[in-house]
Amino acid sequence: MIAAASYLLPILAILLVVPLDQITGIGGVFGAVATVYTVFGPAAEVMMDISAVIFCFVLVSQGAAWMIISDRMQAMADQ
């Protein structure tokens, strides 16, 4: 439930704030986040930079998790 909420709540927040015709593919995600961050005024750019760094960290950690599980599955298949 926590994992599902972690994926769905940010998407729901974006869909509630940004008009649907302004959201497109993967490039639209950061465009939508930038639109939402306009409420922070001058801090919006800093918030966007922080979000980009966190997004990169999430991608690396997800990739590492997939690499670990694929190695384990291969090791289990070899037994």
Buried (B, 14 or more C-beta within 10 A) or exposed (E): EEEEEEEEEBEEEBEEEBEEEEBEEEEBBBBBBBBBBEEEEEEBEEBBEEBEEEEEEEEEEEEEEEEEEEEEEEEEEEE
